[in-house]
C-alpha cells in the first residue's frame, strides 16, 4: 500500500512540475524564437566585409554582385547555421548532463570531452603527416568519443553515481590537458600556433559537408532526449521513485551521457573548443521555465543558439575588420553571466 502511495505521489509530483507555468513557457519560447530570428537576419546583414545591409540582402537573394553573393551565401550563411547547430547542441547536451548529475555545474565539459578533443587535434597537428582538416577533425572526434567511452567504462566498473561521474570526468580532463601541454612543448612554432588557434573555437571552419553531419547528429539525438524526457523527470524526482516506477536508471544515465558526449564530440571536432554555452544556457532555461525536463531540453536549444550566434556576431563586428574566434568571447562573457545567474537564481528544483 505504501509503495502504491509513493508511486502515485511521484507521478503527481512530475505532473505538477510539468504543468507548472505552462503558459509562461510558451510565451518565453515564442519570445526566444523571435529574438533568434531577428539575430539571424542581423548576422547575415552585418560583418567585417564592408557590405551595406542592402547589398547583403541583395546578395542573400542572389541579385547582388558576385562578391556580395559569395560573402553572404558562402561565408555568412554557413557560419550562422553552424552557430545555431553548435549552440543548440551544446546547450541541450549541458541540460542532459545537469539533469543526470543533479549538479548545476554539470556540462558537456564535465566529461572531459573538450579536453580530449583538444588533445586529439594537437596530436594530429604534431604527430600525423599532412595536417589536413579532415585528419584533424577525425582525430579530435575519435579522441573525444574514446574519452566518453572510457568514462562510461570506469563508472560502470566502479558503480554509477553522480559524484563518480564528475570526479572521473575531472580526472580525465586533467589527463588530456597534460597530454596537450606536452605536445605543445615539443611542437615547433607553426604547429604551436595551429594548436592554440584550434583551441580558441571558430565557427568559420565548418563546410556544408560538416553542417550536414551536424544536422544528422543533432536532430536524432535531440529526439532521443525528448523521447526520454519523462524518464529524466522521474529521475529528477528521486532515484528510488524512478526505480519503483520501472525506470532503468543506470541504462538511462549511461545512454544520456553517451548521447551527450557523442553530440559534443561531433560539434567541437568541427568548430573547436567553445566554453560556457553548455553551462549557461540550461541555467537560463530553468530560471525562465522552472521544472520539467522536456521543456528545459527543448528551450535550451534556442537559448544556446541565441547565445552563440550573438557572441559570434559580436566577434565579427566589434573589432572589424579583425574577426575574433568566438571561443574567446564566450569565455569572457560566459563567466560573469554564469556568476550573475548563480547569484540571482531562486533555487529551482531538478525534474
N, C-alpha and C positions, 0 to 999 in steps of 0.2 A: 504494500500500500504506500509506504513511504517512497519507494522507488518510483512508482507511478506519479506520485505528487511532485517529486523532484523533476521528473521528465516534463510534466505539464508546466511547471514553473520556468524551466529552462526555455521551453518553446515559447511561452508567453513573453519572457524577457527578450528573446530575439525578435519576436514580432513587434514588441513595443519599441525596441531600438530601430527597427527598420521603418516603422511608420512615423517615428518622431520627426516633426518638422518637414513632412514630405513636400508641402507646398513651397517652403523655403528652399529646398534642394532644387526644385525645378527652376525657380527664379534665378538662383545662383548659377546653375548650369547654363541657362539661357544667356545671362549677362557675360559669363566667361566665354562662351562661344562667339558672341557678338564682338567682344574685345579682341578675341583671337582673329576673327575675320578681318577686322579693321587693321590689326597689326600685320597680317599677311599682305594686305594691299599696300600698306606703308612700306614694308620691307621690299616689295617689288618695285616701288617707285623711287626709293632713295638709295644712295650708295656713294662710293668713292670715285665713280667714273666721271662725274660731272654732268650726267644726263639730267635734263629737267623732268619733272613729273609728267609733263605732256609727251615728251619724247619717249620716256619709259613706258607710258601707257600705249603709245603707238607701237613700240617695239613688242610689247606683250601681245597685242592684237595681230602682229605680223605686218603692219602697214608702215612701219618706220624704216629708218635706214638700216643697212646691213649690220652696222656696228651696234645700233640700239637693239635689234632683234637678237644678236648674238649675246650681248650683255644680259638682257632680261631673261631670255629663254634658256640659254645655255649656262649662265653663271648664277644669276639671282634665283631663278625658279627652282633649280635643283637644291640650292642652299636652303631655301625656305622649306622645301619638302623634307630635307634631312633634319632641319631643326624641329619640325613637327613630329617626325617619327622618333628621333633620338630623345627629345624632351618628354614626349608621352610615354615612350618605352621605359626610360629610366625612372620616371615618376611612378608608373604602375608597379614596376619591379620593387621600388622602395616601399610602396604601400603593402605589398605582399610580405616583404621582409619584416616590416614593423608589426604586422599582424601576427605572423608566425612566431616571432621572437618576443612579442609583447614588450617591446623596448622602443621608446621614442627615438633612440639614436640608431636604430636599425636602418640600413640602406643597402643597395647592391654592393657597395664597397666594404661593408662589414664582412662579406665573404672573402675578401682579399682578391676578388676577381680583377679589379682595376690594376692592382699592383702586379698581378700575374700577367695581364695583357701588356703592361709596360715592360716587364721582363722579356716577354716573347718578342716584342718589337725590337728591343735593344739587342737581344740575341741574334735576330735576323740581320740587323744592321752591321753588327760587328763580326759575326761568325759565318754567315751564309753568303755565298758569292752572288753578285748581280745586284742585290738590293732593290729588286723590282717591287712595285707597290703591292702586287698580289702576294709576293713572298712575305712581305712584312705583315700584311693583314692576316694571312693564313697562320703565320707564327703567333701573332697576338691572340687570335681566336683559339687556336689549339692550346696555347698555354693557359688562357683564362678558363676554358672548359675543363682542362685537366685539373686545375686548381679546385674547381667546383666539385668534380668527381672525387678528388682526394679528400675534400672537406666532408662530403657525404659519407665516404667510406670510413673516415675516422669517427664521425659521430654515430654511425650505425654500429661500429665495433664497440664503442665505449658507452653507448646509450644516448638517445637523443633528448637533450634538454636545451632550452634557450641559452642558458649560460654556457654550455658546452659549445654551441654553435658560434657564439660571439667570441669566446676565448680562442677557439680553433681558427676562426677567420682572422683574428688579430695576429695570431702567431704566423699563419701562412702569409699574411700581408707583409709582416716584418721580414720573413724569409725571402720573399720575392723582391722586396725593396733592397735588401742586402745584395742579392744577385745582380740587380740592375746597377747598383753603385759600383760593384766590382767590374762589370762590363764597361761602365763609363771610365773607370780608372785606366783600363787597358786600351781604350778606343783612341784613335787619332782625332785631330781637330775637326775634320769633316764628319766623321762618324759621331762624335760627341755632339756636334751641333744638330745632326739629324735626330738623335735620341731625345735631346732636350725639346726640340720643336714638336716631335710627336706627342710628348707628354703634356704639351700645352692644351691640346684639344683644338681641332679646327674642322669646321663644317664644310669647307670648300673642297675637301679631298674626295668625297664620295661621288661616283659617277652614276649614271642611270642604272647600270647593272647592280651596283651596290644598293641603290634605292629600292630596286625590285626585290633584292634579297631581304632587306629590312622589312618591307611590306609583307612578304611571305612568312617572315618570322613573327612580326609584331601582332598581326591580327589573329592568327590561330592561338597564340599564347594568351592574348587578351581574352579571347573566347573561353579558353581553359580557365582563367582566373574567374571570370564572371560565372561560368557554369558551376564552379565550386564555391562561389561566394557565400552561399547559405551554410556550407560546412565550415568556412572560415569564421562566420558569425557565431556559430555554435562553439567553435574553438575559443573565440574571444570571450564567450560567457563562462568558460571554465573547462579544463581538460576532462575532469571527471564527468561533468554533464554531457560533454560531447561524446565521450566513450559510452555512457549509458544510453545515448540516443543512436548508437551504431555508427558513429563517425570514425573511420580509420585514421586516428590522429597521427600515428607515425608515418603512414603512407602519404597522408595529406601534407605533412611538413616536408618530407623528402621530395615529393612531386613539386610542391610550390617552390622550394629552394632551387631545385634543378631547373625548373622553368624560368625562374627569375635570373639565375646565373646564365642560362643559355641566351636569354634576351639581352642581358647586359653585355655579355661577351661579343655578341654579334654587333651591337651598337659601337662599343668602344674599339673594336678591331677596325672599324671603318673611319671613325672620327677622332680617335684618341681619347685621352682621359679627360672627362668633364665632371667636375665635382659639384656637390651640394644640390643639384636639381632633384636627384632621387631621394634626398633627405628632407628638403624644404617643402616640395610640392605635396607630399602626403600630409604634412602638418597643416598646411593651408586648407586642404580638402577637409580634414577632420574638424578644424576650427569653424569652417563655414557650414558643413553639413551635419556635424555631430557624428553619431554612430551608424552602423550598417555598412558592412564591407562591400556590398555590391555598389552602393552609391559612392563610396570612397574610391574604390578601384576605378570606376567609370569617370568620376570627376577629376581624379588625379591626372588623367590623360590630357585634357585641355589645359589644366593648370601648369603641368610640366612643359607642354608645348609652348604655352604663353611665356613662361619664364625664360626658356632657352631662346626662343625667337626674339624676345625683347633684348636679351643680353647680346645676341649676335647682331641685331640691327644697330644697337649702340656701339658695339665693337667696330662695325663697318663705317660708322658716320662720325663718331665723336672726334677722332683724330685723322679724318680724311685729309689726304689720300692714303695715309697709313691705315692698314686693316689689322686690328689686333686679333690674335687667336681667342676664340670665345671662352676657352677654359680659364684664361686669366681673369676675365670679367666675372664669370660665375663664381670663382673663388673669392674675389674681392667683395662681391655683393652678397654672396650666399652666407658667409659667416655672420655679418651683422644682422641680416634678415632672420637667420635662424635664432640668434640670441634674442631678437625682438619677439619672435613668436613664442620662445620658451618663457620669457618674462611676462607676456600678455595672455598666455593660454589659460583656460579656466578648468584645467584638469579633466579633459574629455576621457571617456571610457573606451576601452577596446571592445570591438564586437559590433 
